[in-house]
């Protein structure tokens, strides 16, 4: 059901996005040229704001895709990773609902990591240039869950 809702949301966004771009970009040009300031410098600053917003949105999309790929990787290889980094079984690894980093953050909180898991955690800290990447990932998932509980259910 979640996949169907996501596909409907994606298609709906495209149906709204395409006409808005077709109308909005030419309209932005018209509004700019009708305005009082018409120097080339003002033109560059005006459209730099538009392009900056575009690239921020693109970065958001790429980040969301990376998280999705991480969740898929956890679903497909989490069980094998579980045998490598902890003695516990039935952890968040392999669940397909959490990133590998968040699952490792949960194990780290429980102090259930083997030396290989600690090395992998250190590697992730280095790759993402964070002090405690796995704890941050787990905390972010917990905060999103709390937020979703706090808002009223939609139909």
DSSP file (Angstrom, degrees, kcal/mol; ACC not computed):
  #  RESIDUE AA STRUCTURE BP1 BP2  ACC     N-H-->O    O-->H-N    N-H-->O    O-->H-N    TCO  KAPPA ALPHA  PHI   PSI    X-CA   Y-CA   Z-CA
    1    1 A X     >        0   0    0      0, 0.0     4,-2.5     0, 0.0     5,-0.2   0.000 360.0 360.0 360.0 -39.3    0.0    0.0    0.0
    2    2 A X  H  >  +     0   0    0      1,-0.2     4,-2.3     2,-0.2     5,-0.2   0.894 360.0  51.5 -63.5 -38.7    2.9    2.4    0.8
    3    3 A X  H  > S+     0   0    0      2,-0.2     4,-2.4     1,-0.2    -1,-0.2   0.913 109.5  49.4 -63.5 -42.8    4.4    1.8   -2.6
    4    4 A X  H  > S+     0   0    0      2,-0.2     4,-2.5     1,-0.2    -2,-0.2   0.923 111.4  48.9 -63.4 -44.5    1.1    2.6   -4.3
    5    5 A X  H  X S+     0   0    0     -4,-2.5     4,-2.5     1,-0.2    -1,-0.2   0.906 111.3  50.4 -60.9 -40.8    0.7    5.8   -2.3
    6    6 A X  H  X S+     0   0    0     -4,-2.3     4,-2.4     2,-0.2    -2,-0.2   0.903 110.8  48.4 -65.1 -41.0    4.3    6.8   -3.2
    7    7 A X  H  X S+     0   0    0     -4,-2.4     4,-2.6     2,-0.2     5,-0.2   0.906 112.0  49.1 -65.5 -41.1    3.7    6.2   -6.9
    8    8 A X  H  X S+     0   0    0     -4,-2.5     4,-2.6     2,-0.2    -2,-0.2   0.914 112.1  49.1 -63.3 -42.7    0.4    8.2   -6.8
    9    9 A X  H  X S+     0   0    0     -4,-2.5     4,-2.4    -5,-0.2    -2,-0.2   0.909 111.5  49.5 -62.7 -42.2    2.2   11.0   -5.0
   10   10 A X  H  X S+     0   0    0     -4,-2.4     4,-1.9     2,-0.2    -2,-0.2   0.933 113.4  44.9 -63.3 -47.2    5.1   10.9   -7.6
   11   11 A X  H  X S+     0   0    0     -4,-2.6     4,-2.2     1,-0.2    -2,-0.2   0.910 113.5  50.7 -65.1 -41.8    2.7   11.0  -10.6
   12   12 A X  H  X S+     0   0    0     -4,-2.6     4,-1.6     1,-0.2     5,-0.2   0.904 108.3  52.7 -61.8 -41.5    0.6   13.8   -9.0
   13   13 A X  H  X S+     0   0    0     -4,-2.4     4,-3.2     1,-0.2    -1,-0.2   0.891 109.3  49.2 -62.2 -39.0    3.7   15.8   -8.3
   14   14 A X  H  X S+     0   0    0     -4,-1.9     4,-2.2     1,-0.2     5,-0.3   0.897 107.3  54.5 -67.5 -38.9    4.7   15.5  -12.0
   15   15 A X  H  X S+     0   0    0     -4,-2.2     4,-0.5     1,-0.2    -1,-0.2   0.821 118.4  35.8 -64.1 -29.9    1.2   16.5  -13.1
   16   16 A X  H  X S+     0   0    0     -4,-1.6     4,-1.7    -5,-0.2    -2,-0.2   0.856 115.8  54.7 -87.0 -40.0    1.5   19.7  -11.0
   17   17 A X  H  X S+     0   0    0     -4,-3.2     4,-2.3    -5,-0.2     5,-0.2   0.910 102.9  53.3 -63.4 -47.8    5.3   20.3  -11.5
   18   18 A X  H  X S+     0   0    0     -4,-2.2     4,-2.3     1,-0.2    -1,-0.2   0.929 112.0  42.4 -62.6 -49.7    5.4   20.4  -15.4
   19   19 A X  H  X S+     0   0    0     -4,-0.5     4,-2.0    -5,-0.3     5,-0.3   0.895 113.0  54.9 -64.5 -36.0    2.6   23.0  -15.9
   20   20 A X  H  X S+     0   0    0     -4,-1.7     4,-3.6     1,-0.2     5,-0.2   0.905 110.5  44.9 -62.9 -40.0    4.0   25.1  -13.1
   21   21 A X  H  X S+     0   0    0     -4,-2.3     4,-1.9     2,-0.2     5,-0.4   0.921 111.3  53.2 -67.5 -43.7    7.5   25.2  -14.7
   22   22 A X  H  < S+     0   0    0     -4,-2.3     4,-0.4    -5,-0.2    -2,-0.2   0.836 123.2  29.3 -61.7 -32.4    6.0   25.9  -18.1
   23   23 A X  H  X S+     0   0    0     -4,-2.0     4,-1.7    -5,-0.2    -2,-0.2   0.854 119.7  53.1 -91.6 -42.6    4.1   28.9  -16.7
   24   24 A X  H  X S+     0   0    0     -4,-3.6     4,-2.4    -5,-0.3    -3,-0.2   0.869 103.6  51.6 -68.9 -41.8    6.4   29.9  -13.8
   25   25 A X  H  X S+     0   0    0     -4,-1.9     4,-1.8    -5,-0.2    -1,-0.2   0.954 114.0  42.0 -66.6 -50.0    9.8   30.3  -15.6
   26   26 A X  H  > S+     0   0    0     -5,-0.4     4,-2.3    -4,-0.4    -1,-0.2   0.893 114.8  53.2 -61.5 -36.1    8.5   32.6  -18.4
   27   27 A X  H  X S+     0   0    0     -4,-1.7     4,-3.0     1,-0.2     5,-0.2   0.888 105.1  54.2 -65.6 -37.9    6.5   34.5  -15.8
   28   28 A X  H  X S+     0   0    0     -4,-2.4     4,-2.3     2,-0.2    -1,-0.2   0.904 108.5  49.8 -60.8 -41.0    9.6   35.0  -13.7
   29   29 A X  H  X S+     0   0    0     -4,-1.8     4,-2.5     2,-0.2    -2,-0.2   0.927 112.2  47.2 -62.2 -44.7   11.3   36.5  -16.7
   30   30 A X  H  X S+     0   0    0     -4,-2.3     4,-2.2     1,-0.2     5,-0.2   0.937 112.2  48.9 -63.2 -47.0    8.4   38.9  -17.4
   31   31 A X  H  X S+     0   0    0     -4,-3.0     4,-1.4     1,-0.2    -1,-0.2   0.890 112.1  50.2 -61.0 -39.3    8.2   39.9  -13.7
   32   32 A X  H  < S+     0   0    0     -4,-2.3    -1,-0.2    -5,-0.2    -2,-0.2   0.944 112.4  45.1 -64.2 -47.5   11.9   40.6  -13.6
   33   33 A X  H  < S+     0   0    0     -4,-2.5    -2,-0.2     1,-0.2    -1,-0.2   0.789 112.2  51.7 -71.3 -26.8   12.0   42.7  -16.8
   34   34 A X  H  < S+     0   0    0     -4,-2.2    -1,-0.2    -5,-0.2    -2,-0.2   0.794  95.7  93.0 -75.3 -28.1    8.9   44.7  -15.7
   35   35 A X  S  < S-     0   0    0     -4,-1.4    -3,-0.1    -5,-0.2     0, 0.0   0.033  90.6-107.5 -60.4 174.1   10.5   45.4  -12.4
   36   36 A X  S    S+     0   0    0      1,-0.0     2,-0.5     2,-0.0    -1,-0.1   0.874  99.2  68.5 -76.7 -40.0   12.6   48.6  -11.8
   37   37 A X        +     0   0    0      1,-0.1    -2,-0.1    -5,-0.1    -1,-0.0  -0.712  50.0 161.2 -88.1 124.2   16.1   47.1  -11.7
   38   38 A X        +     0   0    0     -2,-0.5    -1,-0.1    -4,-0.1     2,-0.1   0.131  25.1 129.2-129.9  22.9   17.2   45.8  -15.1
   39   39 A X     >  -     0   0    0      1,-0.1     4,-2.0     4,-0.0     5,-0.1  -0.365  67.6-117.7 -75.6 160.1   21.0   45.5  -14.8
   40   40 A X  H  > S+     0   0    0      1,-0.2     4,-2.5     2,-0.2     5,-0.2   0.864 115.7  57.0 -64.7 -35.7   22.8   42.3  -15.8
   41   41 A X  H  > S+     0   0    0      2,-0.2     4,-2.4     1,-0.2    -1,-0.2   0.920 107.2  47.6 -60.8 -44.9   24.0   41.9  -12.2
   42   42 A X  H  > S+     0   0    0      1,-0.2     4,-2.5     2,-0.2    -1,-0.2   0.891 110.0  53.7 -63.3 -39.2   20.4   42.0  -10.9
   43   43 A X  H  X S+     0   0    0     -4,-2.0     4,-2.4     2,-0.2     5,-0.2   0.924 109.5  47.8 -59.5 -45.9   19.4   39.5  -13.5
   44   44 A X  H  X S+     0   0    0     -4,-2.5     4,-2.1     1,-0.2    -2,-0.2   0.921 113.1  47.2 -63.1 -44.8   22.2   37.1  -12.4
   45   45 A X  H  X S+     0   0    0     -4,-2.4     4,-1.5     2,-0.2    -1,-0.2   0.892 111.5  52.0 -64.1 -39.4   21.3   37.5   -8.7
   46   46 A X  H  X S+     0   0    0     -4,-2.5     4,-1.1     1,-0.2     3,-0.2   0.947 116.1  38.4 -62.3 -49.8   17.6   36.9   -9.4
   47   47 A X  H  X S+     0   0    0     -4,-2.4     4,-2.7     1,-0.2     5,-0.2   0.732 106.5  65.5 -79.0 -20.2   18.2   33.7  -11.4
   48   48 A X  H  X S+     0   0    0     -4,-2.1     4,-2.7    -5,-0.2    -1,-0.2   0.896 101.1  52.5 -62.1 -38.1   20.9   32.5   -9.1
   49   49 A X  H  X S+     0   0    0     -4,-1.5     4,-1.9    -3,-0.2    -2,-0.2   0.895 110.3  47.3 -62.4 -40.3   18.2   32.3   -6.4
   50   50 A X  H  X S+     0   0    0     -4,-1.1     4,-1.9     2,-0.2    -2,-0.2   0.939 115.4  44.0 -66.6 -47.1   16.1   30.2   -8.7
   51   51 A X  H  X S+     0   0    0     -4,-2.7     4,-2.6     1,-0.2    -2,-0.2   0.866 110.6  55.5 -67.4 -35.8   18.9   27.9   -9.7
   52   52 A X  H  X S+     0   0    0     -4,-2.7     4,-2.1    -5,-0.2    -1,-0.2   0.923 108.3  48.2 -61.7 -44.1   20.1   27.6   -6.1
   53   53 A X  H  X S+     0   0    0     -4,-1.9     4,-2.2     2,-0.2    -1,-0.2   0.891 110.3  52.8 -61.7 -40.0   16.6   26.5   -5.1
   54   54 A X  H  X S+     0   0    0     -4,-1.9     4,-2.3     1,-0.2    -2,-0.2   0.927 110.5  46.0 -61.3 -46.3   16.7   23.9   -7.9
   55   55 A X  H  X S+     0   0    0     -4,-2.6     4,-2.2     2,-0.2    -1,-0.2   0.829 109.6  54.6 -71.1 -30.3   20.0   22.5   -6.8
   56   56 A X  H  X S+     0   0    0     -4,-2.1     4,-1.9     2,-0.2    -1,-0.2   0.915 110.3  47.0 -63.9 -42.2   18.8   22.3   -3.2
   57   57 A X  H  X S+     0   0    0     -4,-2.2     4,-2.2     2,-0.2    -2,-0.2   0.897 110.9  52.0 -65.1 -40.0   15.8   20.3   -4.3
   58   58 A X  H  X S+     0   0    0     -4,-2.3     4,-2.4     1,-0.2    -2,-0.2   0.897 108.1  51.1 -63.3 -40.7   18.1   18.1   -6.4
   59   59 A X  H  X S+     0   0    0     -4,-2.2     4,-2.4     2,-0.2    -1,-0.2   0.885 108.9  52.2 -63.3 -38.5   20.3   17.4   -3.4
   60   60 A X  H  X S+     0   0    0     -4,-1.9     4,-2.4     2,-0.2    -2,-0.2   0.917 110.1  48.2 -62.6 -44.0   17.2   16.5   -1.4
   61   61 A X  H  X S+     0   0    0     -4,-2.2     4,-2.3     2,-0.2    -2,-0.2   0.922 111.7  49.0 -63.1 -45.3   16.1   14.0   -4.0
   62   62 A X  H  X S+     0   0    0     -4,-2.4     4,-2.3     1,-0.2    -1,-0.2   0.903 111.5  49.8 -63.1 -41.0   19.6   12.5   -4.2
   63   63 A X  H  X S+     0   0    0     -4,-2.4     4,-2.3     2,-0.2    -1,-0.2   0.923 110.2  50.1 -62.8 -44.2   19.7   12.1   -0.4
   64   64 A X  H  X S+     0   0    0     -4,-2.4     4,-2.2     1,-0.2    -2,-0.2   0.893 111.3  49.3 -62.2 -39.5   16.3   10.5   -0.3
   65   65 A X  H  X S+     0   0    0     -4,-2.3     4,-2.6     2,-0.2    -1,-0.2   0.904 109.2  52.1 -65.1 -40.9   17.4    8.0   -3.0
   66   66 A X  H  X S+     0   0    0     -4,-2.3     4,-2.1     2,-0.2    -2,-0.2   0.908 109.9  48.4 -62.9 -41.4   20.6    7.2   -1.1
   67   67 A X  H  X S+     0   0    0     -4,-2.3     4,-2.3     2,-0.2    -1,-0.2   0.913 111.2  51.4 -64.1 -41.9   18.6    6.5    2.0
   68   68 A X  H  X S+     0   0    0     -4,-2.2     4,-2.2     1,-0.2    -2,-0.2   0.907 109.8  48.4 -60.9 -42.9   16.2    4.3    0.0
   69   69 A X  H  X S+     0   0    0     -4,-2.6     4,-2.7     1,-0.2    -1,-0.2   0.887 109.9  53.3 -64.5 -38.4   19.2    2.3   -1.5
   70   70 A X  H  X S+     0   0    0     -4,-2.1     4,-2.3     2,-0.2    -2,-0.2   0.907 108.8  48.9 -62.9 -42.1   20.6    1.9    2.1
   71   71 A X  H  X S+     0   0    0     -4,-2.3     4,-2.3     2,-0.2    -2,-0.2   0.902 111.6  49.3 -65.0 -40.5   17.3    0.5    3.3
   72   72 A X  H  X S+     0   0    0     -4,-2.2     4,-2.3     2,-0.2     5,-0.2   0.921 110.2  51.1 -62.8 -43.3   17.2   -1.9    0.3
   73   73 A X  H  X S+     0   0    0     -4,-2.7     4,-2.7     1,-0.2     5,-0.3   0.894 109.8  50.5 -61.6 -39.1   20.8   -3.0    1.1
   74   74 A X  H  X S+     0   0    0     -4,-2.3     4,-2.0     1,-0.2     5,-0.3   0.919 110.5  49.4 -64.0 -42.5   19.8   -3.6    4.7
   75   75 A X  H  < S+     0   0    0     -4,-2.3     4,-0.2     1,-0.2    -2,-0.2   0.888 119.1  37.9 -63.4 -38.6   16.8   -5.7    3.6
   76   76 A X  H  < S+     0   0    0     -4,-2.3    -2,-0.2    -5,-0.1    -1,-0.2   0.818 134.9  16.7 -85.5 -31.6   19.0   -7.8    1.2
   77   77 A X  H  X S+     0   0    0     -4,-2.7     4,-2.2    -5,-0.2     5,-0.2   0.366  91.6 101.9-125.1   5.1   22.2   -8.1    3.2
   78   78 A X  H  X S+     0   0    0     -4,-2.0     4,-2.5    -5,-0.3    -3,-0.1   0.869  81.1  54.0 -61.2 -38.9   21.3   -7.2    6.8
   79   79 A X  H  > S+     0   0    0     -5,-0.3     4,-1.6    -4,-0.2    -1,-0.2   0.911 110.0  47.2 -64.1 -41.3   21.2  -10.8    8.0
   80   80 A X  H  > S+     0   0    0      1,-0.2     4,-0.8     2,-0.2    -1,-0.2   0.906 113.2  49.1 -65.5 -40.3   24.7  -11.5    6.7
   81   81 A X  H >X S+     0   0    0     -4,-2.2     4,-2.0     1,-0.2     3,-0.6   0.874 105.2  59.5 -65.1 -36.6   26.0   -8.3    8.2
   82   82 A X  H 3X S+     0   0    0     -4,-2.5     4,-1.7     1,-0.2    -1,-0.2   0.906 103.2  50.5 -58.2 -43.3   24.3   -9.3   11.5
   83   83 A X  H 3< S+     0   0    0     -4,-1.6    -1,-0.2     1,-0.2    -2,-0.2   0.753 113.1  48.4 -66.9 -22.7   26.3  -12.4   11.7
   84   84 A X  H << S+     0   0    0     -4,-0.8    32,-0.3    -3,-0.6    -2,-0.2   0.813 120.4  29.1 -87.1 -32.5   29.5  -10.4   11.1
   85   85 A X  H  < S+     0   0    0     -4,-2.0    29,-3.4    31,-0.2    32,-0.3   0.541 119.3  26.1-113.3  -6.9   29.1   -7.5   13.6
   86   86 A X  B  <  -A  113   0A   0     -4,-1.7    27,-0.1    -5,-0.2    -1,-0.1  -0.986  52.2-140.5-151.6 160.0   27.0   -8.9   16.5
   87   87 A X  S    S+     0   0    0     25,-0.6    26,-0.1    -2,-0.3    -1,-0.1   0.587  78.5  98.1 -92.9 -14.6   26.1  -12.0   18.5
   88   88 A X        -     0   0    0     24,-0.4     2,-0.3    -6,-0.1     3,-0.2  -0.366  61.3-152.0 -72.1 153.2   22.5  -10.8   18.8
   89   89 A X        +     0   0    0      1,-0.2    -2,-0.1    -2,-0.1    -1,-0.0  -0.832  69.2  35.2-121.9 163.9   19.9  -12.1   16.5
   90   90 A X  S    S+     0   0    0     -2,-0.3    -1,-0.2     1,-0.1     2,-0.1   0.918  81.6 150.0  58.0  47.5   16.6  -10.5   15.3
   91   91 A X        -     0   0    0      2,-0.2    -1,-0.1    -3,-0.2    12,-0.1  -0.225  67.8 -86.6 -92.1-172.0   18.1   -7.0   15.3
   92   92 A X  S >  S+     0   0    0     11,-0.3     3,-1.7     2,-0.1     4,-0.3   0.638  99.5 104.4 -73.3 -13.1   17.1   -4.1   13.0
   93   93 A X  T 3  S+     0   0    0      1,-0.3    -2,-0.2    10,-0.2    -3,-0.1  -0.533  87.6  17.5 -68.5 131.6   19.6   -5.5   10.5
   94   94 A X  T 3  S+     0   0    0     -2,-0.3    -1,-0.3   -20,-0.2   -15,-0.1   0.470  92.5 114.5  87.2   2.6   17.7   -7.2    7.7
   95   95 A X    <   -     0   0    0     -3,-1.7    -2,-0.1     4,-0.1   -20,-0.1   0.819  67.6-142.0 -78.7 -29.6   14.4   -5.5    8.6
   96   96 A X  S    S+     0   0    0     -4,-0.3   -21,-0.1     2,-0.3   -25,-0.1   0.607  86.4  81.3  76.9   9.9   14.0   -3.4    5.4
   97   97 A X  S    S+     0   0    0     -5,-0.3     2,-0.3     1,-0.1   -26,-0.1   0.414  88.2  49.2-120.8  -5.4   12.6   -0.6    7.5
   98   98 A X  S    S-     0   0    0     -6,-0.3    -2,-0.3   -27,-0.2    -4,-0.2  -0.927  82.6-109.4-133.7 154.8   15.8    1.0    8.8
   99   99 A X     >  -     0   0    0     -2,-0.3     4,-2.2     1,-0.1     5,-0.2  -0.424  34.2-113.2 -75.7 161.9   19.1    2.0    7.3
  100  100 A X  H  > S+     0   0    0      1,-0.2     4,-2.3     2,-0.2     5,-0.2   0.904 118.5  53.9 -61.2 -40.4   22.2    0.0    8.0
  101  101 A X  H  > S+     0   0    0      1,-0.2     4,-2.3     2,-0.2    37,-0.2   0.919 108.4  47.6 -62.1 -44.0   23.6    2.9   10.0
  102  102 A X  H  > S+     0   0    0      2,-0.2     4,-2.0     1,-0.2    -1,-0.2   0.900 111.4  51.1 -64.9 -40.0   20.5    3.2   12.2
  103  103 A X  H  X S+     0   0    0     -4,-2.2     4,-1.8     1,-0.2   -11,-0.3   0.893 111.7  47.4 -63.4 -39.0   20.5   -0.6   12.8
  104  104 A X  H  X S+     0   0    0     -4,-2.3     4,-2.5     2,-0.2    -2,-0.2   0.855 107.9  56.1 -70.5 -34.1   24.2   -0.3   13.8
  105  105 A X  H  X S+     0   0    0     -4,-2.3     4,-2.1    29,-0.3    -2,-0.2   0.889 106.1  51.3 -61.8 -38.9   23.4    2.6   16.0
  106  106 A X  H  X S+     0   0    0     -4,-2.0     4,-1.7     2,-0.2    -2,-0.2   0.915 111.3  46.9 -64.1 -43.3   20.8    0.5   17.9
  107  107 A X  H  <>S+     0   0    0     -4,-1.8     5,-2.6     1,-0.2     4,-0.3   0.882 110.3  53.4 -65.2 -37.5   23.4   -2.3   18.4
  108  108 A X  H ><5S+     0   0    0     -4,-2.5     3,-1.0     1,-0.2    -2,-0.2   0.894 106.9  51.7 -65.1 -39.7   25.9    0.3   19.6
  109  109 A X  H 3<5S+     0   0    0     -4,-2.1    -1,-0.2     1,-0.3    -2,-0.2   0.887 110.7  48.1 -62.0 -39.0   23.4    1.6   22.2
  110  110 A X  T 3<5S-     0   0    0     -4,-1.7    -1,-0.3    -5,-0.1    -2,-0.2   0.483 110.1-125.9 -80.5  -1.4   22.9   -1.9   23.4
  111  111 A X  T < 5S+     0   0    0     -3,-1.0    -3,-0.2    -4,-0.3    -2,-0.1   0.898  70.8 131.4  56.8  42.5   26.7   -2.4   23.6
  112  112 A X      < +     0   0    0     -5,-2.6   -25,-0.6    -6,-0.1   -24,-0.4   0.082  28.3 121.9-112.5  21.5   26.2   -5.5   21.4
  113  113 A X  B     -A   86   0A   0     -6,-0.3   -27,-0.2   -27,-0.1     2,-0.1  -0.677  51.2-144.2 -90.6 138.2   28.8   -4.9   18.8
  114  114 A X    >>  -     0   0    0    -29,-3.4     4,-1.9    -2,-0.3     3,-0.6  -0.450  41.7 -92.7 -82.6 168.6   31.7   -7.2   18.0
  115  115 A X  H 3> S+     0   0    0      1,-0.2     4,-2.2     2,-0.2     5,-0.2   0.858 127.9  56.8 -54.2 -36.9   35.1   -5.7   17.1
  116  116 A X  H 3> S+     0   0    0    -32,-0.3     4,-2.3     1,-0.2    -1,-0.2   0.896 106.4  50.0 -61.5 -38.8   34.2   -5.9   13.4
  117  117 A X  H <> S+     0   0    0     -3,-0.6     4,-2.4   -32,-0.3    -1,-0.2   0.883 108.9  51.2 -66.1 -39.2   31.1   -3.8   14.1
  118  118 A X  H  X S+     0   0    0     -4,-1.9     4,-2.2     2,-0.2    -1,-0.2   0.887 110.7  49.2 -65.7 -38.2   33.1   -1.2   15.9
  119  119 A X  H  X S+     0   0    0     -4,-2.2     4,-2.3     2,-0.2    -2,-0.2   0.911 111.2  49.1 -66.6 -41.5   35.5   -1.0   13.0
  120  120 A X  H  X S+     0   0    0     -4,-2.3     4,-2.4     2,-0.2    -2,-0.2   0.890 110.1  51.9 -64.9 -38.2   32.6   -0.6   10.6
  121  121 A X  H  X S+     0   0    0     -4,-2.4     4,-2.4     2,-0.2    12,-0.2   0.916 109.8  49.1 -62.1 -43.7   31.1    2.1   12.8
  122  122 A X  H  X S+     0   0    0     -4,-2.2     4,-2.1     2,-0.2    -2,-0.2   0.890 110.1  51.7 -62.7 -39.6   34.5    4.0   12.8
  123  123 A X  H  X S+     0   0    0     -4,-2.3     4,-3.0     2,-0.2    -2,-0.2   0.925 110.0  48.2 -63.1 -44.4   34.6    3.6    9.0
  124  124 A X  H  X S+     0   0    0     -4,-2.4     4,-2.6     2,-0.2    -2,-0.2   0.892 109.3  53.5 -63.6 -39.4   31.1    5.1    8.6
  125  125 A X  H  X>S+     0   0    0     -4,-2.4     5,-2.1     1,-0.2     4,-0.5   0.918 113.0  44.2 -58.7 -42.6   32.1    8.0   11.0
  126  126 A X  H ><5S+     0   0    0     -4,-2.1     3,-0.5     3,-0.2    -2,-0.2   0.929 113.5  49.3 -68.5 -45.7   35.0    8.7    8.8
  127  127 A X  H 3<5S+     0   0    0     -4,-3.0    -2,-0.2     1,-0.2    -1,-0.2   0.916 120.2  36.3 -60.9 -44.9   33.1    8.4    5.5
  128  128 A X  H 3<5S-     0   0    0     -4,-2.6    -1,-0.2    -5,-0.2    -2,-0.2   0.429 105.9-127.9 -91.1   1.2   30.3   10.7    6.6
  129  129 A X  T <<5 +     0   0    0     -3,-0.5     2,-0.3    -4,-0.5    -3,-0.2   0.905  64.0 131.0  54.0  47.5   32.7   13.0    8.6
  130  130 A X      < -     0   0    0     -5,-2.1     3,-0.4    -6,-0.2    -1,-0.2  -0.924  64.1-130.9-128.1 153.9   30.6   12.7   11.7
  131  131 A X  S    S+     0   0    0     -2,-0.3     2,-0.1     1,-0.2    -1,-0.1   0.915 104.9   6.0 -70.0 -42.9   31.5   11.9   15.3
  132  132 A X  S  > S+     0   0    0      1,-0.1     4,-2.3    -7,-0.1    -1,-0.2  -0.558  72.1 168.1-142.6  71.9   28.8    9.3   15.8
  133  133 A X  H  > S+     0   0    0     -3,-0.4     4,-2.6     1,-0.2     5,-0.2   0.876  77.0  51.0 -56.8 -44.9   27.1    8.7   12.4
  134  134 A X  H  > S+     0   0    0      1,-0.2     4,-2.2     2,-0.2   -29,-0.3   0.892 110.6  48.5 -66.0 -39.8   25.2    5.6   13.5
  135  135 A X  H  > S+     0   0    0      2,-0.2     4,-2.7     1,-0.2    -1,-0.2   0.908 112.0  50.3 -64.8 -41.6   23.7    7.2   16.6
  136  136 A X  H  X S+     0   0    0     -4,-2.3     4,-2.5     2,-0.2    -2,-0.2   0.918 110.2  50.2 -61.8 -42.9   22.7   10.2   14.5
  137  137 A X  H  X S+     0   0    0     -4,-2.6     4,-1.9     2,-0.2   -35,-0.2   0.915 113.0  45.6 -62.7 -43.6   21.0    8.0   12.0
  138  138 A X  H  X S+     0   0    0     -4,-2.2     4,-2.3   -37,-0.2    -2,-0.2   0.924 113.0  50.1 -65.3 -44.2   19.1    6.1   14.6
  139  139 A X  H  X S+     0   0    0     -4,-2.7     4,-2.5     1,-0.2    -2,-0.2   0.880 108.2  53.6 -63.3 -37.9   18.1    9.3   16.4
  140  140 A X  H  X S+     0   0    0     -4,-2.5     4,-2.3     2,-0.2    -1,-0.2   0.926 109.2  47.9 -62.9 -44.3   16.8   10.8   13.2
  141  141 A X  H  X S+     0   0    0     -4,-1.9     4,-2.1     1,-0.2    -2,-0.2   0.898 112.0  50.4 -62.6 -39.7   14.6    7.7   12.5
  142  142 A X  H  X S+     0   0    0     -4,-2.3     4,-2.5     2,-0.2    -2,-0.2   0.903 110.0  49.7 -65.3 -40.7   13.3    7.9   16.1
  143  143 A X  H  X S+     0   0    0     -4,-2.5     4,-2.5     2,-0.2    -2,-0.2   0.895 110.1  50.1 -66.2 -39.6   12.5   11.6   15.7
  144  144 A X  H  X S+     0   0    0     -4,-2.3     4,-2.5     2,-0.2    -1,-0.2   0.912 111.2  49.9 -63.4 -42.0   10.6   11.0   12.4
  145  145 A X  H  X S+     0   0    0     -4,-2.1     4,-1.7     2,-0.2    -2,-0.2   0.916 111.5  48.0 -62.4 -44.4    8.6    8.3   14.1
  146  146 A X  H  X S+     0   0    0     -4,-2.5     4,-1.6     1,-0.2    -2,-0.2   0.905 111.6  50.9 -62.1 -41.7    7.8   10.6   17.1
  147  147 A X  H  X S+     0   0    0     -4,-2.5     4,-1.4     1,-0.2    -2,-0.2   0.915 108.4  50.9 -62.8 -44.1    6.8   13.3   14.6
  148  148 A X  H  < S+     0   0    0     -4,-2.5    -1,-0.2     1,-0.2    -2,-0.2   0.843 109.5  51.2 -64.8 -32.6    4.5   11.0   12.7
  149  149 A X  H  < S+     0   0    0     -4,-1.7    -1,-0.2     1,-0.2    -2,-0.2   0.842 107.1  55.1 -68.8 -33.0    2.8    9.9   15.9
  150  150 A X  H  < S+     0   0    0     -4,-1.6     2,-0.3    -5,-0.1    -2,-0.2   0.768  95.0  75.5 -75.6 -26.8    2.2   13.5   16.9
  151  151 A X  S  < S-     0   0    0     -4,-1.4     3,-0.1     1,-0.1     0, 0.0  -0.633  94.2 -99.8 -88.5 147.1    0.4   14.5   13.8
  152  152 A X        -     0   0    0     -2,-0.3     2,-0.1     1,-0.1    -1,-0.1  -0.283  42.1-102.3 -64.0 147.3   -3.2   13.4   13.3
  153  153 A X        -     0   0    0     -4,-0.1     2,-0.2     2,-0.1    -1,-0.1  -0.425  32.2-136.7 -67.4 139.7   -3.9   10.4   11.0
  154  154 A X              0   0    0     -2,-0.1    -1,-0.1     1,-0.1    -3,-0.0  -0.614 360.0 360.0 -92.0 161.1   -5.1   11.2    7.6
  155  155 A X              0   0    0     -2,-0.2    -1,-0.1     0, 0.0    -2,-0.1   0.508 360.0 360.0 -37.0 360.0   -7.9    9.2    6.0
